[in-house]
């Protein structure tokens, strides 16, 4: 029974709600107002982060009964998440009711009119967060606040990647004008950062010697160079306490000299990166990377992450897809690909890419609980994902494999199935879900022919959502 229903029953049935301990009632009220995230969202989809969720309007619950009203008004922590808007009266009321609680400030727009009321509370500001409605033009209005001493500040989330713009793109000059917003003296307790690269302190800054736990770098605008990427790696060498790391590069960024890629030099870039001593991130549990292979591959080679549990990678246009994707991941990361017994492979909607996920959900979906690997490429050969499967996941003890949404597979393009069945002799089930008629029939015929030849003849082949 939901929390909302439970509260309603207590009131309707006349239960002695006044006997519930205040601490428990507060927990129930908070839980009833916490938005639930959908499990269908992948790690690179447009979602509101947990710390960006709207501040609760407690007015409705205060009207339920006198007990609710008194508890809500007297609990200062319920008022500590403050939406900073032009409604100065509401802002003053929340600041007053929050009393000495640490403040979590949510900015949706320019804040010049609100700053005079916020600045007296700088000693207890714990988080400065922009919502998805925040415009890049409003960024400068935050500077007077960020230039103050904020000794309790722990989280800074200025996500310009999603800031609105009338012209439909992020004005890089607006971010450059602001410059670095973090300082080791002014912000000594910051441990969680989401910022565009241009707002970060330089790699030489003493800020990076702080105990940074969660780091989200947004570099997805303008031209990104090898120097930018290497500067980020240099910063990571100074943040050894990291527990989660996100780096978002432009999805289609091209290096300044594109010709070496066309000549097949890209895999050598990965191998060259492996000769440099990697940054030891010994506590890192979750790593998320988005960007082309020439940026994301060297980052993977430039990190030593023995405690890594979650890996989410979305990359584009690796040279020689199967070999390029395989070379992106150094040997020290490969154990991550051997732990799952069930995997999904989904073909891209446009026929030119594919994605892997750990299979902990119903047929036809790809989960991202611990593993998400997406490759967007114009080289759409249907055998590429199967070759990547064999080369990256070859040590896994697979027992279930699902392939979904494949299009345009010709019978002569199904040769990779022999390598799959030879690589995973313990495979118990292959599920073909919602594949186009020609593709599904071609894969099924190839698998059945190999089974008749003695390759894993006991394996079950399940075909779903295939009206053909």
N, C-alpha and C positions, 0 to 999 in steps of 0.2 A: 504493500500500500504506500502511495506516495506521501511525502511530507506534507504537501498541500492538503490532501484528503485527511491526514491524521489531525492536523491543526483544526480543520473544519469540524471533524467529529468531536474533538474535545470541547469545542465551543457549543455546538448544537446539542450535544447530550448533557451538557451541564456538568462536565467533569471538573473536579477541583483543580483547575489549571494553576491556581495561585500556589499550589503545593509543589509544583515542578521547580527544582533548583534553578536559580537564575542562569548559571553557567550552561546547563542543559538546554534551557529555553533559548538562549542566545545562539547556541549551536544549531538548533532546529530552525530558527529564523534565518540564519545565514544560509543554511543548506537549502531552504525553500526558495531563496532568491538567487542562487548561483546558476547561471545558464549552463546547459549541457552541450558539449561539443558533439558533433556528429562523427561516428566512426568511419564514415565513407570518405572523409577528407584525407588526401595524401599530404606528404610533408612539403610539397611545393605548391599546393593550392592556396587560393586567396582566403585566408581565415583570419579571424580576430584572435590574437594571442590572449592567453589567460589574463595577463596583467593589463590588457586593453579593454576588458569587458566593462560595460557601463557601470557607473556608480548606482547603487540601489536607491530608489525613491521609497523611503520607509513610511510615507504618509498613509498609504492604504492599510498597511498592517497596524499602524497606530490607531486606526479607527475600529479595529476588530473588538477590542475590549480595553478597559482601563489598565489591566495587567500588562498587556502588550505595550500600551503607550508608555507606561512608566519605565518598563525595562528598556525599551528602545531609546528613550530620551536619556536615561541614566548610563547607558553603555557607550562610552566615548569611542571605542574601537569601531562601532557601526558607522560612525560619521567620518572616519579617517580617509576613506576614498572620496576625493572631492573633485567633481567636474568643474573646471575653471571656465566659466562663461561670462557673458556680459551682465548676468543677473547678480549684481553685487549684494543684494539683500540675502539671496540664498547662499552665496559664498560666505558671507559674514556669519550666517546662522550655523553652517556646517563647521566653520573654523571654531566657533564658540563651543559647540556641542562636542567637538573632538577633543577639547581640553588639552591634555598632555600627550595624547596618542601620536605615534609617528604618522606623518601625512603621506598619502599616495595621491599625487596631483595628476589629473587627466586633462590634457589640453586639446581642444578641438579647433582652436582658432587663435587669432592674435590676443594677447593678454595684457596690453599696456594699461587698460583701465583697472584690471584686477591686481596688478603687481603691488601697488601701495598697501593692499590689505594682506598680501601673501608674505612680503618681505619681513615683517616682524616675526614670522614663524620659521625662519630659515634653519634654526637649530633643530627642528624636529621634522624636516622634510626627508622622507625615506625614499621616495620614488618620483621621478619626473618622466611622464609617459605621454606620447602623442597618440591620438586615436586615428583611425583610418580617414577621418574627415579633415585632418589637419593639412593645411596648404603650405607649400614650400615658401610662399611669400610671407607667411607668419613666423618663419623660423627666427628671424632677427629679433622678434619681440621677446624671445626667451633668454636672450643674451644677458640682460641686466640681472636675471635670476641666477643663471649659471656662472656668472662672474663673482657671485657672493661666496663666502665661506659656507659650505653645506656639510657640516661634520657628521650628520646622520645619513647622508645620501648613500644609498646602496645600489639602486637601479636607475639607469638612464636608457630610455627607449625612444629614440627619435628616428622613426622609420620613414625616411624620405623616399624610399622606393615606392611607397604607396600614397605619398602626398598628392593631393589633387592639384591640377593645373589647368587653367582655361585653355591652354594651347595643346593639351594632350600629352605633354612630355615634361620631364623634370628639367627645370632651368638650372643647369650646373653652376652658373655664375652666382645664383642666389645662395648656393651652399658654400661656394668659394669665398664669398664676401664675409660669411660668418667665421670661417676658420675653425681651428681647434676649440672644443668646448670643455675639455676635461683637463684637470690639473691635479697633481699629486698633493699639493698643499691645500687647495680649496676643497678637494673631494677625496679625503683620505680613506673612506670606507667603501668606495664603489666596488662592487663585486660582480655586477651583471650589466652588460653594455650591448645595446643595439644601435649602431650608428653607421652612417655612410663613411666611406674611407676618408673623405675630405674633412670631416669633423673630428677625426682622431688625432691625438698628439703624435708628433714625429716619433720614429723608431728609437731615437736617442733619449726620449723623455723618461724621467724617473717614474712617471705614472705606471709604466709597465712592470715595475718591480712590486706592485701591490698584489694582494691576494685576489686576483680576478678569477672567478669561477665559471661564469657564463659569458661568452663572447660571440656576438653576431655582427659580422662586417658586411655592410651593403656597398658593393663596388659596382653595381649594375647600372652604370650610366657612363656616357662618353667613351673615350678610348682607354683601354687598359693595356699596359705594357708589361714586359717581363720584369722591369724594374719595380712596378707597382706590386706585382706578385711576390717578388723577392723581398720587398720591404715588409709585406704582411708576414712572410715566413720569419723574418728577423724579429718582428714584434712577438711572434709566438714563442720564440726562444726565451723571451723574458717573462712569459706567463706560464710557468710550469705547474700551477695549481688548477689549470682549467679542467672543468668537468664536462662542459658541453661547448661545442664550437660550430658556428655556421659561417660560411663564406659564400656570398652570392655575387658571382661575376656576371657580366652581360652574356646572355645565352648565345649570341652569334658574334661575339667579338673576334676579330681577325688580328693576328699579330702584324706588326708593322711590315715585316718582311714575310709575305705569305708564300713566296716561291719555294722555300725549303720544304714546306709541308707537301706541296704538290710533287716534290721530288722524293718524298718518302723519308724525310728526316725526322718526323715527329717521334717515332719510337725511340730514336737515339736521345731525344730530349729527356724522356723518362729515365733512360739508363744513365744519362749524365747527372740527373738529379740525385740518383742513388749513391753517387760517389761522394756527396756532401754529407757530413755528419747530421743526421736528422734531429729536429727539435724534440727533446724528451718531454712529452705530455703524458706522464705516467698515471695520471688520475682521470684522463679523458674517457668518458663513458659513451658520449653521443657525438657523431661527426656528420655534418650536413654540408654538401658542396653542390653548387650549381654553376655551370659554365662550360665552355669548350674544353676539349681534352688538353690543349696546349697550356691551359691555366690550371685545371683541376688535377691533371696527372702529376705534375711536379709537386703540387701541394701534398698529395697522398704519399709521394716518395720522400717529402721533406719532414714527415712527422713520424715519431716513434710512439705508438699508442697501444701498449700491451694490455690495457684494461678495457679496450673498446668493446662495447656491447651493442651499439646501434650505429648503423651506417646507411646514410641516405645520399645517393649521388644521382644527379641529373646532368648528363654531359651531351655534347653535340659534336658531330663530324670528326670522330677519331679517324686518322689515316688507317687504311686497311682494317675495317671495322673489327673483325674477330680478333686479330692479333693486337690491334691498337688498344682495344678495351682491356684485353688480358694484361698487356704491359703497363697499363695505368696503375695497377695494384701491385705494390711490392710484396715480396714473399712474407714479410712480417704481418701483413694484413690478411693474407689468404686464409688463415684459420677461420675467419668470420664466415667464409663461404662453405665451410665443411660441417657446420653444426646443425643445419636444418635437414629434416627428412622429407619435407613436403615443400614444393615450390610451384609458383605460378610463372608462366610466361605469357604476356599479353602483347599482341602486335599493335603497332601504332595505328591511330585512326586514319592517317594519311598513307599508310603502307610503307613508310620509310624508316620506322623506328621500332623499338620494342622495349619492354620493361619486365624486370624480375621482381618478385616479392615473396616473402615467407608466407606460406599457405596456411593461415589460421582463420579462414573465413569461408563463407558459402561459395559455391561454384559461380564463376563469372566475375568475381571481384578480386582485386589484388590488395592484400593488406600491406601495411607499412609499419608493423609493430616493431620489428628489429632490423629489417633489410628492405631497401628500395633502391634498385639500380635501373635507371632509365637512360636509353641511348637514342637520341634523335639524329637521324642521318638520312642523306639523300640516296645512300647506297642501300636499296631495299631488298637485297637477296634474302629469301626466306630461310636459308640455312644459317645465316649469321647468328641468330639467337641460340640455335642448337650448338653451334661451335663454341660460342661464349660459355654456354652451360657446361660443356665438357672440359673446357680449359680452366675456367674459374672455379667451378664447383666439383671438379673431378674427385676430390677426396671425401665428398659428402656421401653419407649412407642413405641415398634417396630411396623412399618407398612409394611416393606419390608425386606425379608431375602433371600439371594442367597446362594446356595450350589453348588460348582463346583469341578470337577475332582475327585469325590469319586470312589473308586475301591473296589471290593470284599465285598459289603454289602449283607449279607444274610437276607432273610425275617425275621428270628427269631432275628436278631440284630437291628431291627428298633423300639424297644420298647420305645426309648427315645423321639420319636415324640409325644407321649401322654403328656409327661412332658412339651415339647415345646409349644404345643397348649394350655395347661392349664396355663402355665406361662405368655404367651403373647396372651391374648384373643382378643386384638385389632389388631392382625396381619392381614393385608389385602391381601398380596401377598407373595407367596413362589415361587422363581424361581430356577428351577433345570437346570443348565447349563453344558453341555459337561461332563456328568457323564457316566461312563462305563455302558453298557446295564443292567447287573444284578443289579448294585447298583441303577441306576436311576429308574428301574422298581420296585425294592423292596421299595424304599422310596415313590414313587408315590402311590403304592398300599396301603401302611400303612397310608399315609395321607388321601387318599380317604376313607378308611375304618373308620378312626376316624371321618371324617366329616359326614359320614352316621350315626354314633353314636351320632351326635349332637354337636361335638366339632368344633366350628367356621365353620359352614356349608357355610357361604357366602365368605369365603376366596378364592381368585383366586390362582390356581396352574398353573404356566407357565413352560413348558418344552421346552428348546432350545438346538440346536446342539445335537440332539438325534436321529440319523437316524434309531435307532431301533424302 
